[in-house]
């Protein structure tokens, strides 16, 4: 059973930075994929970043160049480094994983949240102007 726990969410001012962490257990990295998603009030959940089974990464256009995702397999932790934060980045951020996932990250991010079987409880990011 895959278990995901996010942390690191906070309230920051526009232009600030945050690092989100997702503690992972029970996931098989070489056959699975992982990602960060976010959901703002009244909006659908959207993909932010994806790491596929061979480590390729993809990002949504709205965060490319500002956000970076990384996976530390020794620490069993997925990270999302967020820089130059904007008020429109305000959302609940979720970590997700799927155990059988061999497509490239550029395809997975287009599949959306329904592709993922396992989810964390979320961590809130609020960016004020």
MOPAC internal coordinates of N, CA, C and O (Angstrom, degrees):
PM7 1SCF
backbone

  N    0.0000 0     0.00 0     0.00 0    0    0    0
  C    1.4562 1     0.00 0     0.00 0    1    0    0
  C    1.5209 1   109.48 1     0.00 0    2    1    0
  O    1.2310 1   120.64 1   -52.69 1    3    2    1
  N    1.3318 1   116.37 1   127.31 1    3    2    1
  C    1.4555 1   121.49 1   179.27 1    5    3    2
  C    1.5279 1   109.10 1   -83.13 1    6    5    3
  O    1.2310 1   121.19 1   -46.16 1    7    6    5
  N    1.3243 1   115.33 1   133.84 1    7    6    5
  C    1.4606 1   121.17 1   179.17 1    9    7    6
  C    1.5190 1   108.57 1  -128.14 1   10    9    7
  O    1.2310 1   120.48 1   -50.18 1   11   10    9
  N    1.3317 1   116.68 1   129.82 1   11   10    9
  C    1.4589 1   122.48 1  -175.98 1   13   11   10
  C    1.5226 1   109.67 1  -127.23 1   14   13   11
  O    1.2310 1   120.36 1   -46.60 1   15   14   13
  N    1.3260 1   116.91 1   133.40 1   15   14   13
  C    1.4633 1   121.35 1   178.99 1   17   15   14
  C    1.5234 1   109.00 1  -133.61 1   18   17   15
  O    1.2310 1   120.70 1   -64.63 1   19   18   17
  N    1.3268 1   116.27 1   115.37 1   19   18   17
  C    1.4643 1   121.50 1   179.51 1   21   19   18
  C    1.5250 1   111.03 1   -88.13 1   22   21   19
  O    1.2310 1   121.54 1   -25.68 1   23   22   21
  N    1.3310 1   114.66 1   154.32 1   23   22   21
  C    1.4558 1   121.14 1   173.74 1   25   23   22
  C    1.5230 1   108.51 1  -155.80 1   26   25   23
  O    1.2310 1   120.89 1   -12.89 1   27   26   25
  N    1.3212 1   115.90 1   167.11 1   27   26   25
  C    1.4554 1   120.53 1   174.49 1   29   27   26
  C    1.5078 1   115.24 1   106.54 1   30   29   27
  O    1.2310 1   119.82 1   171.74 1   31   30   29
  N    1.3200 1   117.96 1    -8.26 1   31   30   29
  C    1.4557 1   119.89 1   178.98 1   33   31   30
  C    1.5193 1   111.12 1   -66.08 1   34   33   31
  O    1.2310 1   120.89 1   -30.26 1   35   34   33
  N    1.3463 1   115.91 1   149.74 1   35   34   33
  C    1.4595 1   121.02 1  -178.13 1   37   35   34
  C    1.5251 1   109.36 1  -164.67 1   38   37   35
  O    1.2310 1   121.51 1    -3.12 1   39   38   37
  N    1.3182 1   114.71 1   176.88 1   39   38   37
  C    1.4660 1   121.69 1   172.73 1   41   39   38
  C    1.5200 1   108.01 1  -100.63 1   42   41   39
  O    1.2310 1   120.64 1   -53.26 1   43   42   41
  N    1.3279 1   116.37 1   126.74 1   43   42   41
  C    1.4666 1   121.48 1  -178.93 1   45   43   42
  C    1.5214 1   109.12 1  -136.47 1   46   45   43
  O    1.2310 1   121.36 1   -15.63 1   47   46   45
  N    1.3199 1   115.00 1   164.37 1   47   46   45
  C    1.4547 1   119.54 1   176.14 1   49   47   46
  C    1.5224 1   110.71 1   -87.49 1   50   49   47
  O    1.2310 1   121.44 1   -22.59 1   51   50   49
  N    1.3102 1   114.85 1   157.41 1   51   50   49
  C    1.4599 1   120.67 1   177.30 1   53   51   50
  C    1.5319 1   110.27 1   -53.70 1   54   53   51
  O    1.2310 1   121.20 1   -43.48 1   55   54   53
  N    1.3397 1   115.32 1   136.52 1   55   54   53
  C    1.4594 1   120.87 1  -177.39 1   57   55   54
  C    1.5129 1   113.95 1    92.12 1   58   57   55
  O    1.2310 1   120.40 1   171.28 1   59   58   57
  N    1.3186 1   116.85 1    -8.72 1   59   58   57
  C    1.4515 1   121.37 1  -178.59 1   61   59   58
  C    1.5171 1   113.43 1   -80.53 1   62   61   59
  O    1.2310 1   121.43 1     2.19 1   63   62   61
  N    1.3240 1   114.88 1  -177.81 1   63   62   61
  C    1.4622 1   121.62 1  -177.49 1   65   63   62
  C    1.5237 1   110.43 1  -131.84 1   66   65   63
  O    1.2310 1   121.41 1   -26.98 1   67   66   65
  N    1.3241 1   114.91 1   153.02 1   67   66   65
  C    1.4591 1   122.23 1   174.75 1   69   67   66
  C    1.5142 1   108.96 1  -146.76 1   70   69   67
  O    1.2310 1   120.96 1   -26.44 1   71   70   69
  N    1.3275 1   115.78 1   153.56 1   71   70   69
  C    1.4653 1   121.64 1   170.65 1   73   71   70
  C    1.5241 1   107.98 1  -120.69 1   74   73   71
  O    1.2310 1   121.18 1   -59.72 1   75   74   73
  N    1.3173 1   115.36 1   120.28 1   75   74   73
  C    1.4499 1   121.23 1   173.18 1   77   75   74
  C    1.5217 1   109.10 1   -94.84 1   78   77   75
  O    1.2310 1   121.29 1   -34.98 1   79   78   77
  N    1.3333 1   115.13 1   145.02 1   79   78   77
  C    1.4602 1   120.94 1   177.17 1   81   79   78
  C    1.5169 1   109.38 1  -124.76 1   82   81   79
  O    1.2310 1   121.39 1   -31.22 1   83   82   81
  N    1.3200 1   114.95 1   148.78 1   83   82   81
  C    1.4640 1   121.56 1   176.12 1   85   83   82
  C    1.5212 1   107.66 1  -132.17 1   86   85   83
  O    1.2310 1   120.61 1   -69.97 1   87   86   85
  N    1.3154 1   116.44 1   110.03 1   87   86   85
  C    1.4633 1   121.61 1   176.69 1   89   87   86
  C    1.5179 1   108.98 1   -78.47 1   90   89   87
  O    1.2310 1   121.21 1   -52.23 1   91   90   89
  N    1.3368 1   115.29 1   127.77 1   91   90   89
  C    1.4642 1   122.43 1  -171.81 1   93   91   90
  C    1.5186 1   110.73 1  -115.33 1   94   93   91
  O    1.2310 1   120.60 1   -44.19 1   95   94   93
  N    1.3250 1   116.46 1   135.81 1   95   94   93
  C    1.4614 1   120.43 1   171.20 1   97   95   94
  C    1.5205 1   108.66 1  -140.25 1   98   97   95
  O    1.2310 1   120.92 1   -33.69 1   99   98   97
  N    1.3240 1   115.85 1   146.31 1   99   98   97
  C    1.4540 1   121.31 1   176.04 1  101   99   98
  C    1.5102 1   116.04 1    79.42 1  102  101   99
  O    1.2310 1   119.27 1  -173.85 1  103  102  101
  N    1.3174 1   119.00 1     6.15 1  103  102  101
  C    1.4717 1   121.79 1  -176.22 1  105  103  102
  C    1.5211 1   110.80 1   -99.57 1  106  105  103
  O    1.2310 1   120.18 1   -37.51 1  107  106  105
  N    1.3291 1   117.27 1   142.49 1  107  106  105
  C    1.4590 1   122.97 1   176.76 1  109  107  106
  C    1.5196 1   108.48 1  -101.22 1  110  109  107
  O    1.2310 1   120.46 1   -72.91 1  111  110  109
  N    1.3324 1   116.74 1   107.09 1  111  110  109
  C    1.4601 1   121.08 1  -170.57 1  113  111  110
  C    1.5325 1   112.38 1   -67.69 1  114  113  111
  O    1.2310 1   119.21 1   142.20 1  115  114  113
  N    1.3351 1   119.12 1   -37.80 1  115  114  113
  C    1.4653 1   119.19 1  -172.11 1  117  115  114
  C    1.5170 1   113.76 1   -79.21 1  118  117  115
  O    1.2310 1   119.77 1   176.92 1  119  118  117
  N    1.3072 1   118.04 1    -3.08 1  119  118  117
  C    1.4612 1   120.40 1   174.93 1  121  119  118
  C    1.5181 1   111.74 1  -126.29 1  122  121  119
  O    1.2310 1   120.87 1  -178.66 1  123  122  121
  N    1.3155 1   115.95 1     1.34 1  123  122  121
  C    1.4634 1   119.19 1  -176.06 1  125  123  122
  C    1.5079 1   112.60 1  -122.48 1  126  125  123
  O    1.2310 1   121.17 1    -4.17 1  127  126  125
  N    1.3037 1   115.37 1   175.83 1  127  126  125
  C    1.4507 1   121.92 1   177.65 1  129  127  126
  C    1.5326 1   108.51 1  -132.43 1  130  129  127
  O    1.2310 1   121.53 1   -19.14 1  131  130  129
  N    1.3271 1   114.68 1   160.86 1  131  130  129
  C    1.4530 1   120.15 1  -179.69 1  133  131  130
  C    1.5185 1   109.46 1  -139.09 1  134  133  131
  O    1.2310 1   120.96 1   -21.10 1  135  134  133
  N    1.3215 1   115.77 1   158.90 1  135  134  133
  C    1.4492 1   118.10 1  -179.51 1  137  135  134
  C    1.5111 1   112.64 1  -160.22 1  138  137  135
  O    1.2310 1   121.88 1   -13.86 1  139  138  137
  N    1.3165 1   114.00 1   166.14 1  139  138  137
  C    1.4500 1   123.20 1   171.57 1  141  139  138
  C    1.5276 1   108.39 1  -112.17 1  142  141  139
  O    1.2310 1   121.27 1   -45.11 1  143  142  141
  N    1.3177 1   115.18 1   134.89 1  143  142  141
  C    1.4511 1   122.26 1   176.47 1  145  143  142
  C    1.5176 1   108.58 1  -127.57 1  146  145  143
  O    1.2310 1   120.53 1   -16.32 1  147  146  145
  N    1.3200 1   116.59 1   163.68 1  147  146  145
  C    1.4604 1   119.43 1   175.83 1  149  147  146
  C    1.5244 1   109.85 1  -143.23 1  150  149  147
  O    1.2310 1   122.18 1   -25.16 1  151  150  149
  N    1.3124 1   113.43 1   154.84 1  151  150  149
  C    1.4562 1   119.07 1   179.60 1  153  151  150
  C    1.5222 1   109.19 1  -142.56 1  154  153  151
  O    1.2310 1   121.16 1   -61.90 1  155  154  153
  N    1.3174 1   115.38 1   118.10 1  155  154  153
  C    1.4540 1   121.80 1   176.18 1  157  155  154
  C    1.5239 1   108.95 1   -91.44 1  158  157  155
  O    1.2310 1   119.77 1   -23.81 1  159  158  157
  N    1.3329 1   118.04 1   156.19 1  159  158  157
  C    1.4755 1   120.54 1   179.69 1  161  159  158
  C    1.5205 1   111.39 1   -54.72 1  162  161  159
  O    1.2310 1   120.74 1   -49.85 1  163  162  161
  N    1.3273 1   116.19 1   130.15 1  163  162  161
  C    1.4542 1   121.45 1   177.47 1  165  163  162
  C    1.5099 1   114.97 1    78.38 1  166  165  163
  O    1.2310 1   120.38 1  -175.71 1  167  166  165
  N    1.3244 1   116.88 1     4.29 1  167  166  165
  C    1.4705 1   120.32 1  -179.08 1  169  167  166
  C    1.5145 1   110.70 1  -120.74 1  170  169  167
  O    1.2310 1   121.22 1   -17.44 1  171  170  169
  N    1.3262 1   115.27 1   162.56 1  171  170  169
  C    1.4534 1   120.35 1   177.63 1  173  171  170
  C    1.5365 1   110.12 1   -76.96 1  174  173  171
  O    1.2310 1   121.86 1   -23.73 1  175  174  173
  N    1.3231 1   114.04 1   156.27 1  175  174  173
  C    1.4632 1   118.74 1   175.38 1  177  175  174
  C    1.5287 1   108.79 1   -69.01 1  178  177  175
  O    1.2310 1   120.58 1   -44.30 1  179  178  177
  N    1.3255 1   116.50 1   135.70 1  179  178  177
  C    1.4687 1   120.85 1  -177.06 1  181  179  178
  C    1.5203 1   110.99 1  -129.57 1  182  181  179
  O    1.2310 1   121.42 1   -29.00 1  183  182  181
  N    1.3146 1   114.89 1   151.00 1  183  182  181
  C    1.4518 1   120.48 1   179.07 1  185  183  182
  C    1.5135 1   112.07 1   -75.88 1  186  185  183
  O    1.2310 1   120.49 1   -42.31 1  187  186  185
  N    1.3118 1   116.66 1   137.69 1  187  186  185
  C    1.4592 1   123.08 1   177.26 1  189  187  186
  C    1.5289 1   110.28 1  -106.36 1  190  189  187
  O    1.2310 1   120.58 1   129.88 1  191  190  189
  N    1.3270 1   116.49 1   -50.12 1  191  190  189
  C    1.4576 1   120.50 1  -179.24 1  193  191  190
  C    1.5200 1   109.52 1  -154.61 1  194  193  191
  O    1.2310 1   121.29 1   -25.94 1  195  194  193
  N    1.3312 1   115.15 1   154.06 1  195  194  193
  C    1.4578 1   122.49 1  -179.38 1  197  195  194
  C    1.5260 1   109.14 1  -135.36 1  198  197  195
  O    1.2310 1   120.69 1   -40.69 1  199  198  197
  N    1.3323 1   116.29 1   139.31 1  199  198  197
  C    1.4664 1   121.80 1   165.80 1  201  199  198
  C    1.5213 1   106.59 1  -117.65 1  202  201  199
  O    1.2310 1   120.57 1   -54.47 1  203  202  201
  N    1.3564 1   116.51 1   125.53 1  203  202  201
  C    1.4621 1   118.53 1  -178.01 1  205  203  202
  C    1.5250 1   111.24 1   -90.58 1  206  205  203
  O    1.2310 1   120.60 1     5.49 1  207  206  205
  N    1.3247 1   116.47 1  -174.51 1  207  206  205
  C    1.4733 1   121.24 1  -171.98 1  209  207  206
  C    1.5251 1   113.79 1   -67.09 1  210  209  207
  O    1.2310 1   119.89 1   162.11 1  211  210  209
  N    1.3346 1   117.82 1   -17.89 1  211  210  209
  C    1.4740 1   119.81 1   178.19 1  213  211  210
  C    1.5311 1   111.32 1  -111.83 1  214  213  211
  O    1.2310 1   120.59 1  -168.07 1  215  214  213
  N    1.3239 1   116.49 1    11.93 1  215  214  213
  C    1.4603 1   120.42 1   173.22 1  217  215  214
  C    1.5067 1   116.57 1    92.46 1  218  217  215
  O    1.2310 1   119.89 1  -175.75 1  219  218  217
  N    1.3256 1   117.81 1     4.25 1  219  218  217
  C    1.4661 1   118.29 1   176.58 1  221  219  218
  C    1.5221 1   109.03 1   -71.94 1  222  221  219
  O    1.2310 1   121.07 1   -31.09 1  223  222  221
  N    1.3273 1   115.56 1   148.91 1  223  222  221
  C    1.4600 1   120.67 1  -175.99 1  225  223  222
  C    1.5238 1   110.80 1  -124.17 1  226  225  223
  O    1.2310 1   121.19 1   -34.84 1  227  226  225
  N    1.3167 1   115.33 1   145.16 1  227  226  225
  C    1.4610 1   121.09 1   174.23 1  229  227  226
  C    1.5175 1   109.13 1  -137.77 1  230  229  227
  O    1.2310 1   121.24 1   -27.61 1  231  230  229
  N    1.3328 1   115.23 1   152.39 1  231  230  229
  C    1.4529 1   121.13 1  -176.76 1  233  231  230
  C    1.5274 1   110.44 1  -132.96 1  234  233  231
  O    1.2310 1   121.78 1   -28.52 1  235  234  233
  N    1.3188 1   114.19 1   151.48 1  235  234  233
  C    1.4639 1   118.68 1   171.42 1  237  235  234
  C    1.5315 1   108.30 1   -68.49 1  238  237  235
  O    1.2310 1   120.85 1   -30.82 1  239  238  237
  N    1.3296 1   115.98 1   149.18 1  239  238  237
  C    1.4633 1   120.33 1  -178.77 1  241  239  238
  C    1.5303 1   112.06 1   -57.20 1  242  241  239
  O    1.2310 1   120.12 1   147.35 1  243  242  241
  N    1.3128 1   117.37 1   -32.65 1  243  242  241
  C    1.4703 1   120.88 1  -175.34 1  245  243  242
  C    1.5276 1   113.36 1   -69.27 1  246  245  243
  O    1.2310 1   120.12 1   162.53 1  247  246  245
  N    1.3440 1   117.38 1   -17.47 1  247  246  245
  C    1.4688 1   119.68 1  -177.11 1  249  247  246
  C    1.5211 1   112.98 1  -120.56 1  250  249  247
  O    1.2310 1   120.30 1   171.49 1  251  250  249
  N    1.3316 1   117.03 1    -8.51 1  251  250  249
  C    1.4706 1   119.67 1  -176.73 1  253  251  250
  C    1.5307 1   110.15 1   -59.44 1  254  253  251
  O    1.2310 1   121.08 1   -48.31 1  255  254  253
  N    1.3159 1   115.53 1   131.69 1  255  254  253
  C    1.4593 1   121.10 1  -178.15 1  257  255  254
  C    1.5217 1   113.42 1    91.50 1  258  257  255
  O    1.2310 1   120.44 1   164.59 1  259  258  257
  N    1.3278 1   116.77 1   -15.41 1  259  258  257
  C    1.4855 1   120.19 1   178.61 1  261  259  258
  C    1.5261 1   111.57 1  -112.90 1  262  261  259
  O    1.2310 1   120.46 1   146.21 1  263  262  261
  N    1.3236 1   116.72 1   -33.79 1  263  262  261
  C    1.4633 1   121.83 1  -177.62 1  265  263  262
  C    1.5298 1   109.35 1  -108.55 1  266  265  263
  O    1.2310 1   120.55 1   -29.10 1  267  266  265
  N    1.3277 1   116.56 1   150.90 1  267  266  265
  C    1.4564 1   121.69 1   175.56 1  269  267  266
  C    1.5201 1   108.95 1  -143.25 1  270  269  267
  O    1.2310 1   121.03 1   -46.67 1  271  270  269
  N    1.3290 1   115.64 1   133.33 1  271  270  269
  C    1.4564 1   120.55 1   178.60 1  273  271  270
  C    1.5208 1   109.97 1  -108.01 1  274  273  271
  O    1.2310 1   120.52 1   -31.85 1  275  274  273
  N    1.3217 1   116.61 1   148.15 1  275  274  273
  C    1.4594 1   121.04 1   177.73 1  277  275  274
  C    1.5184 1   108.59 1  -149.45 1  278  277  275
  O    1.2310 1   121.80 1   -22.89 1  279  278  277
  N    1.3293 1   114.17 1   157.11 1  279  278  277
  C    1.4615 1   120.90 1  -178.78 1  281  279  278
  C    1.5093 1   109.44 1  -127.51 1  282  281  279
  O    1.2310 1   120.38 1   -59.00 1  283  282  281
  N    1.3207 1   116.87 1   121.00 1  283  282  281
  C    1.4611 1   122.17 1   175.63 1  285  283  282
  C    1.5286 1   107.00 1  -103.54 1  286  285  283
  O    1.2310 1   120.82 1   -79.36 1  287  286  285
  N    1.3342 1   116.04 1   100.64 1  287  286  285
  C    1.4612 1   119.65 1  -175.47 1  289  287  286
  C    1.5264 1   111.59 1   -69.76 1  290  289  287
  O    1.2310 1   120.05 1   150.63 1  291  290  289
  N    1.3253 1   117.52 1   -29.37 1  291  290  289
  C    1.4729 1   120.29 1   178.62 1  293  291  290
  C    1.5243 1   111.30 1   -66.08 1  294  293  291
  O    1.2310 1   121.19 1   144.38 1  295  294  293
  N    1.3314 1   115.33 1   -35.62 1  295  294  293
  C    1.4576 1   120.55 1   179.57 1  297  295  294
  C    1.5226 1   112.20 1   -95.67 1  298  297  295
  O    1.2310 1   120.55 1   177.44 1  299  298  297
  N    1.3347 1   116.56 1    -2.56 1  299  298  297
  C    1.4756 1   121.05 1  -177.67 1  301  299  298
  C    1.5190 1   111.52 1    51.79 1  302  301  299
  O    1.2310 1   121.51 1  -131.30 1  303  302  301
  N    1.3246 1   114.72 1    48.70 1  303  302  301
  C    1.4595 1   120.01 1  -176.46 1  305  303  302
  C    1.5231 1   110.69 1  -136.14 1  306  305  303
  O    1.2310 1   121.16 1   -47.69 1  307  306  305
  N    1.3147 1   115.38 1   132.31 1  307  306  305
  C    1.4610 1   122.95 1   172.64 1  309  307  306
  C    1.5215 1   107.67 1  -100.91 1  310  309  307
  O    1.2310 1   120.57 1   -43.99 1  311  310  309
  N    1.3317 1   116.52 1   136.01 1  311  310  309
  C    1.4591 1   121.10 1  -177.44 1  313  311  310
  C    1.5327 1   111.20 1  -118.56 1  314  313  311
  O    1.2310 1   121.44 1   -26.04 1  315  314  313
  N    1.3191 1   114.84 1   153.96 1  315  314  313
  C    1.4516 1   121.22 1   169.19 1  317  315  314
  C    1.5225 1   107.21 1  -134.25 1  318  317  315
  O    1.2310 1   120.67 1   -70.97 1  319  318  317
  N    1.3274 1   116.33 1   109.03 1  319  318  317
  C    1.4566 1   121.97 1   176.68 1  321  319  318
  C    1.5211 1   108.44 1   -91.29 1  322  321  319
  O    1.2310 1   121.27 1   -58.73 1  323  322  321
  N    1.3060 1   115.18 1   121.27 1  323  322  321
  C    1.4709 1   120.90 1  -175.19 1  325  323  322
  C    1.5224 1   109.35 1  -117.00 1  326  325  323
  O    1.2310 1   120.72 1   -58.09 1  327  326  325
  N    1.3235 1   116.23 1   121.91 1  327  326  325
  C    1.4551 1   122.27 1  -179.47 1  329  327  326
  C    1.5294 1   109.97 1  -122.30 1  330  329  327
  O    1.2310 1   121.06 1   -17.17 1  331  330  329
  N    1.3215 1   115.58 1   162.83 1  331  330  329
  C    1.4688 1   121.77 1   179.11 1  333  331  330
  C    1.5286 1   110.61 1    49.34 1  334  333  331
  O    1.2310 1   121.24 1  -131.93 1  335  334  333
  N    1.3125 1   115.23 1    48.07 1  335  334  333
  C    1.4536 1   120.41 1  -176.25 1  337  335  334
  C    1.5168 1   111.65 1   -63.28 1  338  337  335
  O    1.2310 1   121.59 1   -35.31 1  339  338  337
  N    1.3367 1   114.57 1   144.69 1  339  338  337
  C    1.4562 1   122.63 1  -179.41 1  341  339  338
  C    1.5226 1   109.25 1  -120.85 1  342  341  339
  O    1.2310 1   119.82 1   -22.85 1  343  342  341
  N    1.3256 1   117.96 1   157.15 1  343  342  341
  C    1.4771 1   119.19 1   177.11 1  345  343  342
  C    1.5268 1   112.81 1   -55.09 1  346  345  343
  O    1.2310 1   119.90 1   147.97 1  347  346  345
  N    1.3286 1   117.80 1   -32.03 1  347  346  345
  C    1.4601 1   120.31 1  -179.96 1  349  347  346
  C    1.5210 1   113.16 1   -72.64 1  350  349  347
  O    1.2310 1   119.87 1   174.30 1  351  350  349
  N    1.3269 1   117.86 1    -5.70 1  351  350  349
  C    1.4647 1   121.20 1   173.28 1  353  351  350
  C    1.5280 1   111.35 1   -83.43 1  354  353  351
  O    1.2310 1   120.01 1   173.81 1  355  354  353
  N    1.3280 1   117.58 1    -6.19 1  355  354  353
  C    1.4562 1   121.50 1   179.46 1  357  355  354
  C    1.5214 1   110.68 1   -61.67 1  358  357  355
  O    1.2310 1   120.70 1   -56.22 1  359  358  357
  N    1.3371 1   116.26 1   123.78 1  359  358  357
  C    1.4590 1   121.44 1  -176.98 1  361  359  358
  C    1.5231 1   109.28 1  -177.59 1  362  361  359
  O    1.2310 1   121.44 1   -10.22 1  363  362  361
  N    1.3271 1   114.84 1   169.78 1  363  362  361
  C    1.4617 1   120.26 1   166.03 1  365  363  362
  C    1.5208 1   106.12 1   -86.24 1  366  365  363
  O    1.2310 1   120.82 1   -50.68 1  367  366  365
  N    1.3131 1   116.04 1   129.32 1  367  366  365
  C    1.4662 1   121.94 1  -178.64 1  369  367  366
  C    1.5255 1   109.73 1  -104.83 1  370  369  367
  O    1.2310 1   121.57 1   -48.01 1  371  370  369
  N    1.3341 1   114.60 1   131.99 1  371  370  369
  C    1.4556 1   121.43 1  -177.02 1  373  371  370
  C    1.5293 1   110.56 1  -121.01 1  374  373  371
  O    1.2310 1   121.38 1   -37.33 1  375  374  373
  N    1.3134 1   114.96 1   142.67 1  375  374  373
  C    1.4495 1   122.94 1   170.65 1  377  375  374
  C    1.5278 1   107.66 1   -95.64 1  378  377  375
  O    1.2310 1   120.19 1   -38.58 1  379  378  377
  N    1.3349 1   117.23 1   141.42 1  379  378  377
  C    1.4562 1   121.08 1  -179.14 1  381  379  378
  C    1.5181 1   110.31 1  -138.51 1  382  381  379
  O    1.2310 1   121.20 1   -25.79 1  383  382  381
  N    1.3322 1   115.31 1   154.21 1  383  382  381
  C    1.4667 1   120.24 1   178.91 1  385  383  382
  C    1.5201 1   109.72 1  -145.85 1  386  385  383
  O    1.2310 1   121.43 1   -27.45 1  387  386  385
  N    1.3116 1   114.88 1   152.55 1  387  386  385
  C    1.4533 1   120.47 1   171.30 1  389  387  386
  C    1.5124 1   107.93 1  -138.16 1  390  389  387
  O    1.2310 1   120.32 1   -42.82 1  391  390  389
  N    1.3288 1   117.00 1   137.18 1  391  390  389
  C    1.4559 1   121.15 1  -170.59 1  393  391  390
  C    1.5259 1   113.42 1   -82.17 1  394  393  391
  O    1.2310 1   119.30 1   159.48 1  395  394  393
  N    1.3243 1   118.93 1   -20.52 1  395  394  393
  C    1.4588 1   121.35 1  -178.39 1  397  395  394
  C    1.5107 1   108.41 1  -128.83 1  398  397  395
  O    1.2310 1   120.79 1   -81.15 1  399  398  397
  N    1.3310 1   116.10 1    98.85 1  399  398  397
  C    1.4515 1   120.04 1  -164.73 1  401  399  398
  C    1.5122 1   108.35 1  -157.96 1  402  401  399
  O    1.2310 1   119.75 1   -83.66 1  403  402  401
  N    1.3564 1   118.09 1    96.34 1  403  402  401
  C    1.4553 1   120.98 1  -172.13 1  405  403  402
  C    1.5208 1   113.90 1  -111.71 1  406  405  403
  O    1.2310 1   119.86 1   179.46 1  407  406  405
  N    1.3109 1   117.87 1    -0.54 1  407  406  405
  C    1.4601 1   120.90 1  -179.76 1  409  407  406
  C    1.5198 1   110.10 1   -73.84 1  410  409  407
  O    1.2310 1   119.67 1   -20.06 1  411  410  409
  N    1.3331 1   118.24 1   159.94 1  411  410  409
  C    1.4645 1   119.96 1   176.15 1  413  411  410
  C    1.5219 1   111.48 1   -69.66 1  414  413  411
  O    1.2310 1   121.15 1   -25.39 1  415  414  413
  N    1.3200 1   115.40 1   154.61 1  415  414  413
  C    1.4678 1   121.00 1  -175.93 1  417  415  414
  C    1.5266 1   112.15 1   -58.15 1  418  417  415
  O    1.2310 1   120.24 1   145.64 1  419  418  417
  N    1.3358 1   117.15 1   -34.36 1  419  418  417
  C    1.4646 1   120.65 1  -178.43 1  421  419  418
  C    1.5202 1   111.71 1   -64.60 1  422  421  419
  O    1.2310 1   120.23 1   152.91 1  423  422  421
  N    1.3230 1   117.16 1   -27.09 1  423  422  421
  C    1.4678 1   121.59 1   176.51 1  425  423  422
  C    1.5180 1   110.74 1   -84.20 1  426  425  423
  O    1.2310 1   120.89 1   138.92 1  427  426  425
  N    1.3364 1   115.90 1   -41.08 1  427  426  425
  C    1.4637 1   120.70 1  -177.14 1  429  427  426
  C    1.5223 1   111.14 1   -61.16 1  430  429  427
  O    1.2310 1   120.23 1   138.64 1  431  430  429
  N    1.3381 1   117.16 1   -41.36 1  431  430  429
  C    1.4718 1   118.38 1  -175.88 1  433  431  430
  C    1.5245 1   110.40 1   -65.18 1  434  433  431
  O    1.2310 1   119.75 1   153.42 1  435  434  433
  N    1.3228 1   118.09 1   -26.58 1  435  434  433
  C    1.4675 1   120.91 1   177.63 1  437  435  434
  C    1.5209 1   111.91 1   -77.34 1  438  437  435
  O    1.2310 1   120.44 1   158.70 1  439  438  437
  N    1.3370 1   116.76 1   -21.30 1  439  438  437
  C    1.4622 1   119.71 1  -179.90 1  441  439  438
  C    1.5252 1   112.13 1   -71.55 1  442  441  439
  O    1.2310 1   120.57 1   153.55 1  443  442  441
  N    1.3165 1   116.51 1   -26.45 1  443  442  441
  C    1.4524 1   119.45 1   175.99 1  445  443  442
  C    1.5151 1   114.25 1    84.92 1  446  445  443
  O    1.2310 1   120.00 1     3.16 1  447  446  445
  N    1.3303 1   117.60 1  -176.84 1  447  446  445
  C    1.4706 1   121.89 1  -173.24 1  449  447  446
  C    1.5282 1   114.28 1   -64.50 1  450  449  447
  O    1.2310 1   119.41 1   154.90 1  451  450  449
  N    1.3215 1   118.74 1   -25.10 1  451  450  449
  C    1.4684 1   119.81 1  -178.09 1  453  451  450
  C    1.5205 1   112.79 1   -64.60 1  454  453  451
  O    1.2310 1   120.52 1   165.38 1  455  454  453
  N    1.3326 1   116.62 1   -14.62 1  455  454  453
  C    1.4658 1   121.42 1  -179.22 1  457  455  454
  C    1.5354 1   111.46 1   -72.13 1  458  457  455
  O    1.2310 1   120.65 1   159.02 1  459  458  457
  N    1.3280 1   116.36 1   -20.98 1  459  458  457
  C    1.4513 1   120.43 1  -170.11 1  461  459  458
  C    1.5202 1   112.05 1  -103.48 1  462  461  459
  O    1.2310 1   121.19 1   -44.16 1  463  462  461
  N    1.3342 1   115.33 1   135.84 1  463  462  461
  C    1.4553 1   120.96 1  -175.88 1  465  463  462
  C    1.5263 1   113.20 1   -92.36 1  466  465  463
  O    1.2310 1   120.74 1   153.69 1  467  466  465
  N    1.3330 1   116.19 1   -26.31 1  467  466  465
  C    1.4672 1   119.47 1  -172.48 1  469  467  466
  C    1.5229 1   110.11 1  -120.66 1  470  469  467
  O    1.2310 1   121.50 1   -41.31 1  471  470  469
  N    1.3338 1   114.74 1   138.69 1  471  470  469
  C    1.4652 1   121.07 1  -175.68 1  473  471  470
  C    1.5247 1   111.09 1  -137.65 1  474  473  471
  O    1.2310 1   121.26 1   -32.41 1  475  474  473
  N    1.3314 1   115.19 1   147.59 1  475  474  473
  C    1.4523 1   120.48 1   169.71 1  477  475  474
  C    1.5205 1   110.03 1   -85.15 1  478  477  475
  O    1.2310 1   121.46 1     2.24 1  479  478  477
  N    1.3292 1   114.81 1  -177.76 1  479  478  477
  C    1.4627 1   120.44 1  -175.72 1  481  479  478
  C    1.5267 1   112.18 1   -86.46 1  482  481  479
  O    1.2310 1   120.12 1   166.03 1  483  482  481
  N    1.3344 1   117.37 1   -13.97 1  483  482  481
  C    1.4566 1   121.42 1   177.09 1  485  483  482
  C    1.5135 1   113.17 1    97.89 1  486  485  483
  O    1.2310 1   121.20 1   -25.33 1  487  486  485
  N    1.3298 1   115.32 1   154.67 1  487  486  485
  C    1.4584 1   122.26 1   175.17 1  489  487  486
  C    1.5301 1   107.57 1  -138.85 1  490  489  487
  O    1.2310 1   120.35 1   -44.61 1  491  490  489
  N    1.3274 1   116.94 1   135.39 1  491  490  489
  C    1.4591 1   121.74 1  -171.60 1  493  491  490
  C    1.5293 1   111.78 1   -86.57 1  494  493  491
  O    1.2310 1   121.24 1   -49.01 1  495  494  493
  N    1.3269 1   115.24 1   130.99 1  495  494  493
  C    1.4608 1   122.44 1   172.96 1  497  495  494
  C    1.5198 1   108.11 1  -117.65 1  498  497  495
  O    1.2310 1   120.80 1   -54.98 1  499  498  497
  N    1.3141 1   116.07 1   125.02 1  499  498  497
  C    1.4530 1   121.68 1   178.93 1  501  499  498
  C    1.5192 1   109.18 1  -125.40 1  502  501  499
  O    1.2310 1   120.33 1   -56.09 1  503  502  501
  N    1.3202 1   116.97 1   123.91 1  503  502  501
  C    1.4601 1   122.47 1  -178.32 1  505  503  502
  C    1.5243 1   108.24 1  -116.15 1  506  505  503
  O    1.2310 1   120.70 1   -59.32 1  507  506  505
  N    1.3128 1   116.26 1   120.68 1  507  506  505
  C    1.4570 1   121.32 1  -179.06 1  509  507  506
  C    1.5323 1   110.37 1  -101.94 1  510  509  507
  O    1.2310 1   121.27 1   -31.60 1  511  510  509
  N    1.3128 1   115.18 1   148.40 1  511  510  509
  C    1.4716 1   119.63 1  -177.92 1  513  511  510
  C    1.5238 1   111.63 1   -86.97 1  514  513  511
  O    1.2310 1   120.10 1   180.00 1  515  514  513

